[in-house]
Amino acid sequence: MAPKKFKQGSGRIGYPSDVTDEEWAFCAPYLTLMKEDAPQRNHSMRSIFNALRYMVRAGCPWRMIPNDLAPWYTVQQQTQRWIKAGCFETMAHDLRKVLRLVADKDSRPSAVIFDGRTIQSTPESGHRAGYDGYKRKKGSKVHAAVDTLGNLLALKVTAANEQERAQVADLAADVQKVTGEHVEMAFVDQGYTGEEPAAAAAANGIRLVVVKLEEAKRGFVLLPRRWVVERSFAWASRFRRLARDYERLPQTHLLQFEKLRS
C-alpha cells in the first residue's frame, strides 16, 4: 500500500484524514447513489467523502470545513443522502465481516459485549440531554454492542439519565438482526445486573453474562471480555466530533460511530 502524502507548506497534496486508494476502492461502491460522471455532479464523491472524514476527525462545524475541500453545504447535503440510503450502516457491517474473516473467525459473532458511555452535551444537543447521577454529567449516553474484536454491531443514543439495563432489549434485537440470530452470549458489567435485563436478553435468544470486579482488587483492573468495548469507546474518543454530543439529532451522532471503521 502506497504511503499517504499530507499537506506540508506550499506543496499541498492532502489531509491525514483523506482516504487512500485502497480505502476508496472499498468505500466507493457503497456511496455511489448515481453515476460518478452524472451531469449535475460538480464535485467528485471522493472529495466530498474526504471533507466529511475531515470534519468528523477534526471536530469542526460544517461551516468551518477548509475551503480547499468540497463546499460545506454540498458535503452536508450529500451526507444526508448517504444517511437516508443507509450507506454507512451497510459499509460498517460488511467491513466487520471482512475483518473477522481476516482474523480467522466466523463472519457472524456468537458472543458480544454491551456497555454505555456518557458524553457531555452542548447547546445543540441540550434539548435531549439528561443528568447521569453516577458520572455527575449532563449529556447523552451512547449504548453500544461490539463483537469480541471490538467491531461495532449496534448502537443507540439516549439521554444520560436512561439506565443501561433498560436498553438491553433494543440492543439484543438489533444484534440478532444484523447477525442472523447467531449471537448466543453477551458480556456486560454490573450495571446490567437484575432479572429484567436478563429476561430481555433471553427473549432474543441471548444469555447475559455479568463480569464482576473482585472485591479484593484495587486500582485499575482489566476485566475479562469487558475491556474490549472500553477500547472501542477509546477509539471513538480520538475523533473530536465524538468527544461531546454536538448533534441536534441522535441519528447524526450514530453516523459518526458508523464511520469510524469506514
KELO-83443 format. One record per residue (C-alpha): residue number from 0; residue in one letter; x, y, z. Coordinates in nm, 2 decimals. Each point is the difference from the previous one (the first is absolute). Layout:
% KELO-83443
+-----+--------+--------+--------+--------+
: num : residu :     px :     py :     pz :
+-----+--------+--------+--------+--------+
: NUM :      a :      X :      Y :      Z :
...
+-----+--------+--------+--------+--------+
% end
This chain:
% KELO-83443
+-----+--------+--------+--------+--------+
: num : residu :     px :     py :     pz :
+-----+--------+--------+--------+--------+
:   0 :      m :   0.00 :   0.00 :   0.00 :
:   1 :      a :   0.14 :   0.34 :  -0.10 :
:   2 :      p :   0.07 :   0.24 :   0.29 :
:   3 :      k :  -0.23 :   0.30 :   0.04 :
:   4 :      k :   0.13 :   0.34 :  -0.09 :
:   5 :      f :  -0.11 :   0.28 :   0.23 :
:   6 :      k :  -0.02 :   0.38 :  -0.03 :
:   7 :      q :   0.33 :   0.16 :   0.07 :
:   8 :      g :   0.08 :   0.36 :  -0.07 :
:   9 :      s :  -0.08 :   0.12 :  -0.36 :
:  10 :      g :   0.01 :  -0.34 :  -0.18 :
:  11 :      r :  -0.34 :  -0.10 :   0.13 :
:  12 :      i :  -0.12 :  -0.35 :  -0.08 :
:  13 :      g :  -0.25 :  -0.13 :   0.26 :
:  14 :      y :  -0.11 :  -0.02 :   0.36 :
:  15 :      p :   0.08 :  -0.29 :   0.24 :
:  16 :      s :  -0.37 :  -0.08 :   0.01 :
:  17 :      d :  -0.02 :  -0.05 :  -0.38 :
:  18 :      v :  -0.08 :  -0.36 :  -0.12 :
:  19 :      t :   0.28 :  -0.20 :  -0.18 :
:  20 :      d :  -0.06 :  -0.16 :  -0.34 :
:  21 :      e :  -0.06 :  -0.33 :   0.17 :
:  22 :      e :  -0.25 :   0.14 :   0.25 :
:  23 :      w :  -0.19 :   0.19 :  -0.27 :
:  24 :      a :  -0.02 :  -0.32 :  -0.21 :
:  25 :      f :  -0.19 :  -0.16 :   0.29 :
:  26 :      c :  -0.22 :   0.30 :   0.08 :
:  27 :      a :  -0.09 :   0.12 :  -0.35 :
:  28 :      p :  -0.26 :  -0.27 :  -0.08 :
:  29 :      y :  -0.19 :   0.07 :   0.32 :
:  30 :      l :  -0.01 :   0.38 :  -0.06 :
:  31 :      t :  -0.09 :   0.00 :  -0.37 :
:  32 :      l :  -0.36 :   0.11 :  -0.01 :
:  33 :      m :   0.03 :   0.12 :  -0.36 :
:  34 :      k :   0.26 :  -0.02 :  -0.27 :
:  35 :      e :   0.33 :   0.17 :   0.07 :
:  36 :      d :  -0.02 :   0.19 :  -0.33 :
:  37 :      a :  -0.36 :   0.12 :   0.05 :
:  38 :      p :  -0.04 :   0.35 :  -0.15 :
:  39 :      q :  -0.14 :   0.15 :   0.32 :
:  40 :      r :   0.31 :  -0.10 :   0.20 :
:  41 :      n :   0.25 :   0.29 :   0.06 :
:  42 :      h :   0.23 :  -0.18 :   0.24 :
:  43 :      s :   0.13 :  -0.35 :   0.01 :
:  44 :      m :  -0.14 :  -0.24 :   0.26 :
:  45 :      r :   0.35 :  -0.06 :   0.13 :
:  46 :      s :   0.05 :   0.37 :   0.07 :
:  47 :      i :  -0.33 :   0.02 :   0.18 :
:  48 :      f :   0.07 :  -0.31 :   0.21 :
:  49 :      n :   0.35 :   0.14 :   0.08 :
:  50 :      a :  -0.16 :   0.32 :   0.13 :
:  51 :      l :  -0.25 :  -0.20 :   0.21 :
:  52 :      r :   0.29 :  -0.20 :   0.15 :
:  53 :      y :   0.19 :   0.32 :   0.08 :
:  54 :      m :  -0.30 :   0.15 :   0.18 :
:  55 :      v :  -0.05 :  -0.31 :   0.22 :
:  56 :      r :   0.37 :  -0.05 :   0.07 :
:  57 :      a :   0.08 :   0.37 :   0.07 :
:  58 :      g :  -0.33 :   0.07 :   0.17 :
:  59 :      c :  -0.07 :   0.33 :  -0.18 :
:  60 :      p :  -0.35 :   0.13 :  -0.08 :
:  61 :      w :  -0.14 :  -0.05 :  -0.35 :
:  62 :      r :   0.06 :   0.36 :  -0.10 :
:  63 :      m :   0.37 :  -0.02 :   0.10 :
:  64 :      i :   0.10 :  -0.27 :  -0.24 :
:  65 :      p :   0.31 :   0.13 :  -0.18 :
:  66 :      n :  -0.05 :   0.19 :  -0.32 :
:  67 :      d :   0.23 :  -0.24 :  -0.20 :
:  68 :      l :  -0.25 :  -0.28 :   0.06 :
:  69 :      a :  -0.35 :  -0.03 :  -0.14 :
:  70 :      p :  -0.24 :   0.28 :   0.12 :
:  71 :      w :  -0.16 :  -0.07 :   0.34 :
:  72 :      y :  -0.36 :   0.01 :  -0.13 :
:  73 :      t :   0.08 :  -0.25 :  -0.27 :
:  74 :      v :   0.16 :  -0.23 :   0.25 :
:  75 :      q :  -0.29 :   0.03 :   0.24 :
:  76 :      q :  -0.27 :  -0.06 :  -0.26 :
:  77 :      q :   0.18 :  -0.30 :  -0.14 :
:  78 :      t :   0.06 :  -0.14 :   0.35 :
:  79 :      q :  -0.38 :   0.02 :   0.07 :
:  80 :      r :  -0.06 :  -0.20 :  -0.32 :
:  81 :      w :   0.25 :  -0.26 :   0.11 :
:  82 :      i :  -0.16 :  -0.03 :   0.34 :
:  83 :      k :  -0.35 :  -0.04 :  -0.14 :
:  84 :      a :   0.13 :  -0.27 :  -0.24 :
:  85 :      g :   0.16 :  -0.19 :   0.29 :
:  86 :      c :   0.34 :   0.01 :  -0.17 :
:  87 :      f :   0.22 :   0.03 :   0.31 :
:  88 :      e :  -0.19 :  -0.26 :   0.19 :
:  89 :      t :   0.04 :  -0.25 :  -0.29 :
:  90 :      m :   0.36 :   0.08 :  -0.04 :
:  91 :      a :   0.08 :  -0.04 :   0.37 :
:  92 :      h :  -0.18 :  -0.34 :   0.02 :
:  93 :      d :   0.18 :  -0.14 :  -0.31 :
:  94 :      l :   0.34 :   0.13 :   0.11 :
:  95 :      r :  -0.06 :  -0.17 :   0.34 :
:  96 :      k :  -0.05 :  -0.33 :  -0.18 :
:  97 :      v :   0.32 :   0.04 :  -0.20 :
:  98 :      l :   0.20 :   0.09 :   0.31 :
:  99 :      r :  -0.13 :  -0.31 :   0.18 :
: 100 :      l :   0.09 :  -0.23 :  -0.30 :
: 101 :      v :   0.35 :   0.15 :  -0.01 :
: 102 :      a :   0.03 :  -0.09 :   0.37 :
: 103 :      d :  -0.10 :  -0.36 :  -0.07 :
: 104 :      k :  -0.34 :   0.04 :   0.17 :
: 105 :      d :  -0.36 :  -0.07 :  -0.12 :
: 106 :      s :  -0.14 :   0.30 :  -0.18 :
: 107 :      r :  -0.29 :  -0.01 :   0.24 :
: 108 :      p :   0.10 :   0.03 :   0.37 :
: 109 :      s :  -0.15 :  -0.22 :   0.27 :
: 110 :      a :   0.10 :   0.22 :   0.29 :
: 111 :      v :  -0.03 :   0.38 :   0.05 :
: 112 :      i :   0.06 :   0.26 :   0.26 :
: 113 :      f :  -0.25 :   0.27 :   0.11 :
: 114 :      d :   0.09 :   0.32 :   0.17 :
: 115 :      g :  -0.09 :   0.37 :   0.03 :
: 116 :      r :   0.20 :   0.32 :  -0.01 :
: 117 :      t :  -0.11 :   0.35 :   0.12 :
: 118 :      i :   0.11 :   0.30 :  -0.20 :
: 119 :      q :  -0.04 :   0.37 :   0.08 :
: 120 :      s :  -0.28 :   0.19 :  -0.18 :
: 121 :      t :   0.03 :   0.33 :  -0.18 :
: 122 :      p :  -0.26 :   0.27 :  -0.09 :
: 123 :      e :  -0.08 :  -0.19 :  -0.32 :
: 124 :      s :  -0.09 :  -0.33 :   0.19 :
: 125 :      g :  -0.11 :   0.15 :   0.33 :
: 126 :      h :  -0.37 :  -0.04 :  -0.08 :
: 127 :      r :   0.03 :  -0.38 :   0.02 :
: 128 :      a :   0.27 :  -0.02 :   0.27 :
: 129 :      g :  -0.05 :  -0.16 :   0.35 :
: 130 :      y :   0.20 :  -0.01 :   0.32 :
: 131 :      d :   0.21 :  -0.30 :   0.08 :
: 132 :      g :   0.02 :   0.00 :   0.38 :
: 133 :      y :   0.27 :  -0.26 :   0.01 :
: 134 :      k :   0.23 :   0.18 :  -0.23 :
: 135 :      r :  -0.12 :   0.34 :   0.11 :
: 136 :      k :  -0.03 :   0.12 :  -0.35 :
: 137 :      k :  -0.29 :   0.14 :  -0.21 :
: 138 :      g :  -0.01 :  -0.13 :  -0.35 :
: 139 :      s :  -0.07 :  -0.31 :  -0.22 :
: 140 :      k :   0.07 :  -0.36 :   0.05 :
: 141 :      v :   0.13 :  -0.22 :  -0.28 :
: 142 :      h :  -0.10 :  -0.37 :   0.04 :
: 143 :      a :   0.22 :  -0.22 :  -0.22 :
: 144 :      a :   0.02 :  -0.37 :  -0.09 :
: 145 :      v :   0.33 :  -0.12 :  -0.14 :
: 146 :      d :   0.14 :  -0.34 :  -0.09 :
: 147 :      t :   0.30 :  -0.15 :   0.18 :
: 148 :      l :   0.24 :   0.18 :  -0.24 :
: 149 :      g :  -0.16 :   0.34 :   0.09 :
: 150 :      n :  -0.19 :   0.04 :  -0.33 :
: 151 :      l :  -0.33 :   0.19 :   0.02 :
: 152 :      l :  -0.32 :  -0.20 :  -0.03 :
: 153 :      a :  -0.27 :   0.22 :   0.14 :
: 154 :      l :  -0.03 :   0.35 :   0.15 :
: 155 :      k :  -0.27 :   0.20 :   0.18 :
: 156 :      v :   0.01 :   0.36 :   0.13 :
: 157 :      t :  -0.21 :   0.11 :   0.30 :
: 158 :      a :  -0.01 :   0.27 :   0.26 :
: 159 :      a :   0.27 :  -0.06 :   0.26 :
: 160 :      n :  -0.25 :  -0.07 :   0.28 :
: 161 :      e :  -0.13 :  -0.32 :  -0.18 :
: 162 :      q :   0.11 :  -0.32 :   0.16 :
: 163 :      e :   0.23 :  -0.23 :  -0.19 :
: 164 :      r :  -0.20 :  -0.31 :   0.10 :
: 165 :      a :  -0.31 :   0.15 :  -0.16 :
: 166 :      q :   0.17 :  -0.01 :  -0.35 :
: 167 :      v :   0.08 :  -0.37 :   0.00 :
: 168 :      a :  -0.31 :  -0.09 :  -0.19 :
: 169 :      d :   0.07 :   0.24 :  -0.29 :
: 170 :      l :   0.37 :  -0.08 :  -0.02 :
: 171 :      a :  -0.07 :  -0.38 :   0.01 :
: 172 :      a :  -0.26 :   0.03 :  -0.27 :
: 173 :      d :   0.22 :   0.21 :  -0.22 :
: 174 :      v :   0.30 :  -0.23 :   0.05 :
: 175 :      q :  -0.20 :  -0.31 :  -0.10 :
: 176 :      k :  -0.14 :   0.19 :  -0.30 :
: 177 :      v :   0.35 :   0.08 :  -0.15 :
: 178 :      t :   0.14 :  -0.35 :   0.09 :
: 179 :      g :  -0.29 :  -0.21 :  -0.11 :
: 180 :      e :  -0.09 :  -0.12 :   0.35 :
: 181 :      h :   0.36 :  -0.13 :   0.05 :
: 182 :      v :   0.09 :   0.16 :   0.33 :
: 183 :      e :  -0.03 :  -0.23 :   0.31 :
: 184 :      m :   0.18 :   0.20 :   0.27 :
: 185 :      a :   0.05 :   0.36 :   0.11 :
: 186 :      f :   0.26 :   0.12 :   0.26 :
: 187 :      v :  -0.10 :   0.30 :   0.21 :
: 188 :      d :   0.11 :   0.18 :   0.31 :
: 189 :      q :  -0.18 :   0.02 :   0.34 :
: 190 :      g :  -0.23 :   0.28 :  -0.13 :
: 191 :      y :  -0.20 :  -0.27 :  -0.18 :
: 192 :      t :  -0.06 :  -0.21 :   0.31 :
: 193 :      g :  -0.36 :  -0.11 :   0.06 :
: 194 :      e :  -0.28 :  -0.22 :  -0.13 :
: 195 :      e :  -0.15 :   0.25 :  -0.25 :
: 196 :      p :   0.31 :   0.05 :  -0.22 :
: 197 :      a :   0.07 :  -0.38 :   0.01 :
: 198 :      a :  -0.36 :  -0.07 :  -0.11 :
: 199 :      a :   0.02 :   0.26 :  -0.27 :
: 200 :      a :   0.31 :  -0.16 :  -0.14 :
: 201 :      a :  -0.14 :  -0.35 :   0.04 :
: 202 :      a :  -0.31 :   0.11 :  -0.20 :
: 203 :      n :   0.24 :   0.05 :  -0.29 :
: 204 :      g :   0.19 :  -0.32 :   0.05 :
: 205 :      i :   0.30 :   0.15 :   0.18 :
: 206 :      r :   0.14 :  -0.10 :   0.34 :
: 207 :      l :   0.12 :   0.30 :   0.20 :
: 208 :      v :   0.33 :  -0.05 :   0.18 :
: 209 :      v :   0.09 :   0.26 :   0.27 :
: 210 :      v :   0.38 :   0.04 :   0.03 :
: 211 :      k :   0.05 :   0.11 :   0.37 :
: 212 :      l :   0.30 :   0.18 :   0.15 :
: 213 :      e :   0.15 :  -0.20 :   0.28 :
: 214 :      e :  -0.03 :   0.18 :   0.33 :
: 215 :      a :   0.36 :  -0.07 :   0.09 :
: 216 :      k :   0.13 :   0.19 :  -0.30 :
: 217 :      r :   0.12 :   0.36 :   0.03 :
: 218 :      g :   0.07 :   0.26 :  -0.27 :
: 219 :      f :  -0.03 :  -0.07 :  -0.37 :
: 220 :      v :  -0.10 :  -0.35 :  -0.09 :
: 221 :      l :  -0.03 :  -0.13 :  -0.36 :
: 222 :      l :  -0.33 :  -0.20 :   0.01 :
: 223 :      p :  -0.02 :  -0.31 :  -0.22 :
: 224 :      r :  -0.20 :   0.06 :  -0.32 :
: 225 :      r :  -0.13 :   0.33 :   0.13 :
: 226 :      w :   0.31 :   0.20 :  -0.09 :
: 227 :      v :  -0.07 :  -0.04 :  -0.37 :
: 228 :      v :  -0.29 :   0.24 :   0.00 :
: 229 :      e :   0.19 :   0.25 :   0.21 :
: 230 :      r :   0.27 :  -0.01 :  -0.27 :
: 231 :      s :  -0.27 :   0.07 :  -0.27 :
: 232 :      f :  -0.11 :   0.31 :   0.20 :
: 233 :      a :   0.37 :   0.10 :   0.02 :
: 234 :      w :   0.02 :  -0.02 :  -0.38 :
: 235 :      a :  -0.30 :   0.22 :  -0.02 :
: 236 :      s :   0.14 :   0.26 :   0.23 :
: 237 :      r :   0.28 :   0.07 :  -0.25 :
: 238 :      f :  -0.26 :   0.15 :  -0.23 :
: 239 :      r :  -0.06 :   0.35 :   0.13 :
: 240 :      r :  -0.35 :   0.01 :  -0.14 :
: 241 :      l :  -0.08 :  -0.28 :   0.25 :
: 242 :      a :   0.17 :   0.16 :   0.30 :
: 243 :      r :  -0.34 :   0.17 :   0.08 :
: 244 :      d :  -0.35 :  -0.03 :  -0.15 :
: 245 :      y :   0.00 :   0.28 :  -0.25 :
: 246 :      e :  -0.29 :  -0.12 :  -0.20 :
: 247 :      r :  -0.36 :   0.12 :   0.01 :
: 248 :      l :  -0.13 :  -0.35 :  -0.11 :
: 249 :      p :   0.11 :  -0.33 :   0.16 :
: 250 :      q :   0.02 :  -0.18 :  -0.34 :
: 251 :      t :   0.26 :   0.25 :  -0.11 :
: 252 :      h :   0.22 :  -0.10 :   0.30 :
: 253 :      l :  -0.05 :  -0.36 :  -0.09 :
: 254 :      l :   0.14 :   0.08 :  -0.35 :
: 255 :      q :   0.33 :   0.10 :   0.16 :
: 256 :      f :   0.05 :  -0.34 :   0.16 :
: 257 :      e :  -0.09 :  -0.19 :  -0.31 :
: 258 :      k :   0.27 :   0.19 :  -0.19 :
: 259 :      l :   0.27 :  -0.08 :   0.25 :
: 260 :      r :   0.07 :  -0.32 :  -0.19 :
: 261 :      s :  -0.07 :   0.13 :  -0.35 :
+-----+--------+--------+--------+--------+
% end
